Amino acid sequence: MAIVKVIEVIASSEKGWEDATKNGIKQAGKTVKNILSAWVSDQKVIVKDNEVTEFRVNLKISFEIK
């Protein structure tokens, strides 16, 4: 049996959704060990002068507690 915990992380990127997701996992991995998976629960963009300037994702990251 494994005990799994889920945390929510908000991450961003100027490049795109995939990069924002990778940034979130990378940042979380600095303090959270044993990450198993992540679910993108929401996506948003920031718009300035009718241009998309930033992509944001809400991630639900699951990790095993040992």
Secondary structure per residue as TSV (DSSP state, phi and psi in degrees):
chain	resnum	aa	ss	phi	psi
A	1	M	-	360.0	142.4
A	2	A	-	-120.7	145.1
A	3	I	E	-104.0	124.5
A	4	V	E	-120.2	135.8
A	5	K	E	-114.9	150.0
A	6	V	E	-121.9	131.3
A	7	I	E	-121.0	158.7
A	8	E	E	-110.2	133.2
A	9	V	E	-130.4	138.8
A	10	I	E	-107.9	126.0
A	11	A	E	-131.1	159.6
A	12	S	E	-142.6	166.2
A	13	S	E	-160.1	150.3
A	14	E	S	-86.4	-12.2
A	15	K	S	-89.7	-43.3
A	16	G	-	167.4	-179.7
A	17	W	H	-63.3	-45.2
A	18	E	H	-62.1	-42.7
A	19	D	H	-66.0	-38.8
A	20	A	H	-62.0	-41.6
A	21	T	H	-63.3	-46.6
A	22	K	H	-61.7	-39.7
A	23	N	H	-61.2	-42.7
A	24	G	H	-63.4	-43.8
A	25	I	H	-65.7	-42.8
A	26	K	H	-62.1	-44.9
A	27	Q	H	-65.8	-44.7
A	28	A	H	-62.5	-37.1
A	29	G	T	-65.3	-14.6
A	30	K	T	-69.6	-27.9
A	31	T	T	-123.1	-19.1
A	32	V	-	-106.7	127.2
A	33	K	-	-103.4	161.0
A	34	N	S	63.5	39.3
A	35	I	E	-65.3	130.0
A	36	L	E	-101.5	-42.3
A	37	S	E	-163.7	170.6
A	38	A	E	-144.3	145.2
A	39	W	E	-121.0	125.7
A	40	V	E	-80.8	106.1
A	41	S	E	-89.7	-17.7
A	42	D	E	-160.5	150.3
A	43	Q	E	-132.3	142.4
A	44	K	E	-143.6	160.1
A	45	V	E	-127.4	152.1
A	46	I	E	-104.4	131.4
A	47	V	E	-119.1	131.2
A	48	K	E	-133.1	129.9
A	49	D	T	52.3	44.2
A	50	N	T	63.3	21.4
A	51	E	E	-125.3	139.5
A	52	V	E	-73.4	122.6
A	53	T	E	-110.3	-18.2
A	54	E	E	-155.3	139.4
A	55	F	E	-106.4	133.7
A	56	R	E	-127.1	142.4
A	57	V	E	-130.4	145.1
A	58	N	E	-100.9	121.4
A	59	L	E	-111.1	139.7
A	60	K	E	-107.7	108.1
A	61	I	E	-101.8	127.3
A	62	S	E	-106.9	140.7
A	63	F	E	-145.1	151.1
A	64	E	E	-87.7	135.3
A	65	I	E	-95.8	124.1
A	66	K	-	-108.9	360.0
